């Protein structure tokens, strides 16, 4: 049984990713996982606090580097997408360079990049989104994904600025928002475009109800982490993206 150490860079107010990522990855049949986090201060999901949070990245990477993880996930999707198009590529490269300078061979992924990777793996072009953000930030996420080549004809912003409150958004509220979207002409639904908004109990019920692939920042993150370390990205009860046989282009 292979052992994999996963480093997580998370906002200080995030309590969901450290629950959902272990819950997902511990379903893998051929590996065991441990999780090691470093936190960046952030309480409100605003451009100012996101920028201040991103400025703490290098300290977090140094701390996690000491634990020598096999893979590091920068686990705040909107923090990178709010910084402008292509930011996930830039930050993943900078973090990898920082770790390599310290002698680490840790692989680096981000929630923002993982969502793009997961959507491409599904062959999705037209997508729908549910986000917890205030509308201006939600529009930034939409524009970021459009820059990556996707069309986003349908999306909803739940208008929650307090990141602690995002973790308490009821699943039925998320599903109700998804039901207002015109889904007949999209290839996939992102039921939670945020690692802080709970999603695991929603993905498969949403696939059954809406009849299309459903993923979240959490399931996309698990998919990307597994591919990074060379493990089959296959987990039970996690939606079509993580079912056996999902074809994905090289990262």
C-alpha positions in Angstrom: 0.0 0.0 0.0 1.5 3.3 -1.1 1.7 6.2 1.4 1.2 9.7 0.1 1.8 13.0 2.1 -0.4 15.8 0.9 0.4 19.4 1.8 -2.5 21.9 1.9 -2.1 25.7 1.8 -5.5 26.9 3.1 -7.2 30.2 4.2 -7.2 30.4 8.0 -11.0 30.5 8.1 -11.4 27.4 5.9 -12.7 24.3 7.7 -14.1 22.3 4.7 -11.1 21.3 2.6 -9.4 19.6 5.5 -12.5 17.5 5.9 -13.5 16.8 2.3 -10.1 16.1 0.8 -9.2 13.4 3.4 -12.8 12.0 3.1 -12.3 11.7 -0.7 -8.8 10.4 -0.9 -9.1 7.9 1.9 -11.5 6.0 -0.4 -8.6 5.1 -2.7 -8.0 1.4 -2.8 -4.2 1.4 -3.3 -2.9 4.2 -1.2 -3.1 5.8 2.2 -2.8 9.6 2.7 -1.7 11.9 5.4 -2.6 15.7 5.4 -0.4 18.6 6.5 -1.7 22.2 6.4 -0.3 25.7 6.6 -2.8 28.6 6.9 -3.0 32.1 5.4 -5.0 34.7 7.3 -8.4 35.5 5.7 -11.9 35.9 7.0 -13.8 37.8 4.4 -13.8 36.8 0.7 -13.0 40.2 -0.6 -10.4 41.3 -3.2 -8.4 43.1 -0.4 -8.3 40.2 1.9 -7.6 37.7 -0.9 -4.6 39.8 -2.0 -3.3 40.0 1.6 -3.7 36.3 2.0 -1.8 35.5 -1.2 1.1 37.6 0.2 1.6 35.0 2.9 2.2 32.2 0.4 5.9 31.9 0.7 5.8 31.5 4.5 3.3 28.7 4.1 5.3 26.9 1.4 8.4 27.0 3.6 6.5 25.5 6.5 5.0 22.8 4.4 8.4 22.1 2.7 9.7 21.0 6.1 7.2 18.1 6.1 8.4 17.0 2.6 5.0 16.3 1.1 4.7 14.3 -2.1 2.2 16.9 -3.5 1.1 20.3 -2.4 -2.3 21.8 -3.1 -2.8 25.5 -3.0 -6.4 25.2 -1.7 -8.2 28.5 -2.4 -9.7 28.7 -5.9 -10.9 32.3 -5.9 -7.6 33.6 -4.4 -5.9 32.8 -7.6 -8.7 33.4 -10.0 -9.2 36.9 -8.6 -5.6 37.8 -9.4 -6.1 37.5 -13.2 -6.1 35.1 -16.1 -3.5 32.3 -16.0 -2.6 32.9 -12.3 -2.8 29.2 -11.4 0.0 28.4 -13.8 2.1 31.2 -12.5 1.6 30.4 -8.8 2.1 26.6 -9.3 5.4 27.4 -11.1 6.6 29.8 -8.4 5.7 27.4 -5.6 7.5 24.5 -7.3 10.6 26.7 -7.8 10.6 27.7 -4.2 10.3 24.1 -3.0 13.0 23.0 -5.5 15.4 25.6 -4.2 15.1 24.0 -0.8 15.9 20.6 -2.3 12.3 19.3 -2.3 10.8 17.4 -5.3 7.2 18.1 -4.1 4.7 18.3 -7.0 2.4 21.4 -6.9 -1.2 21.8 -7.8 -3.9 24.4 -7.1 -7.7 24.3 -6.7 -8.0 26.8 -9.5 -5.9 24.7 -11.9 -7.6 21.5 -10.7 -11.0 22.8 -11.7 -9.7 23.6 -15.2 -8.0 20.2 -15.4 -11.2 18.4 -14.3 -13.4 20.2 -16.7 -11.0 19.4 -19.6 -10.8 15.8 -18.5 -14.6 15.6 -18.8 -14.5 17.1 -22.3 -16.7 20.0 -21.1 -16.9 23.2 -23.0 -20.1 24.8 -21.9 -20.4 24.8 -18.1 -22.7 26.0 -15.3 -21.5 27.2 -11.9 -22.8 27.7 -8.4 -20.5 29.9 -6.3 -20.8 31.3 -2.8 -19.1 34.6 -3.7 -20.4 38.1 -4.0 -21.4 38.8 -7.6 -18.3 40.8 -8.6 -16.0 38.0 -7.5 -18.3 35.4 -9.1 -18.0 37.4 -12.4 -14.2 37.2 -12.0 -14.3 33.4 -11.7 -16.5 33.3 -14.8 -14.1 35.5 -16.7 -11.2 33.4 -15.6 -12.8 30.2 -16.9 -13.7 31.9 -20.1 -10.1 32.8 -20.6 -9.2 29.1 -20.2 -11.5 28.4 -23.2 -14.8 27.5 -21.5 -18.2 29.0 -22.1 -20.1 29.8 -18.9 -23.7 30.6 -20.0 -25.2 29.9 -16.6 -24.0 30.7 -13.1 -25.3 31.8 -9.7 -23.6 33.7 -6.8 -24.9 33.0 -3.3 -23.6 36.4 -2.1 -21.8 35.2 1.0 -18.8 37.3 2.0 -17.9 35.8 5.4 -15.8 32.8 4.6 -16.8 31.1 7.9 -20.4 31.4 6.9 -19.6 29.7 3.5 -18.8 26.5 5.3 -22.3 26.5 6.7 -24.3 27.0 3.5 -26.9 24.3 3.5 -26.8 21.7 0.7 -30.4 22.4 -0.2 -29.6 26.0 -0.8 -26.9 25.0 -3.2 -29.2 22.6 -5.0 -32.0 25.1 -5.2 -29.6 27.6 -6.9 -28.6 24.9 -9.3 -32.2 24.2 -10.2 -32.6 27.8 -11.3 -29.9 27.4 -14.0 -30.7 26.5 -17.6 -28.8 23.2 -17.8 -30.2 21.8 -21.0 -27.3 23.1 -23.1 -24.3 22.6 -20.8 -21.7 19.9 -20.7 -21.1 19.9 -16.9 -22.2 21.6 -13.7 -19.7 22.8 -11.1 -21.9 22.5 -8.0 -19.4 24.2 -5.7 -16.7 26.5 -7.2 -15.1 26.9 -3.8 -13.2 24.5 -1.5 -15.0 26.0 1.5 -18.5 25.4 0.3 -19.5 21.8 1.2 -20.1 19.6 -1.8 -19.5 15.9 -1.3 -23.1 15.1 -0.4 -24.3 16.9 -3.5 -22.3 15.6 -6.4 -23.9 12.3 -7.1 -27.5 13.4 -6.2 -27.0 16.3 -8.6 -25.8 14.1 -11.4 -28.8 11.9 -10.9 -31.2 14.8 -10.9 -29.7 16.9 -13.7 -28.4 14.1 -15.9 -25.0 15.6 -16.6 -21.5 15.4 -15.1 -21.2 17.3 -11.8 -18.0 18.2 -10.1 -16.8 20.6 -7.4 -13.6 22.3 -6.3 -13.1 19.4 -3.9 -13.6 16.5 -6.4 -11.5 18.3 -9.0 -8.8 18.8 -6.4 -8.8 15.1 -5.5 -8.6 14.2 -9.2 -5.6 16.5 -9.7 -3.7 15.3 -6.7 -4.2 11.6 -7.7 -3.0 12.3 -11.2 0.0 14.3 -9.9 1.3 11.4 -7.9 0.6 8.8 -10.6 -2.3 7.1 -8.9 -5.5 6.2 -10.8 -8.0 9.1 -10.3 -10.8 6.7 -9.4 -12.8 7.1 -6.2 -16.3 5.7 -5.3 -19.3 7.9 -4.8 -17.6 11.1 -6.1 -19.2 11.7 -9.4 -18.3 11.0 -13.0 -15.0 12.8 -12.9 -13.6 10.2 -10.5 -15.2 7.1 -12.0 -12.9 4.6 -13.7 -12.2 5.3 -17.3 -12.3 9.1 -17.2 -9.9 10.1 -20.0 -7.7 13.1 -19.2 -5.1 15.0 -21.1 -1.6 15.1 -19.6 -1.2 17.8 -16.9 
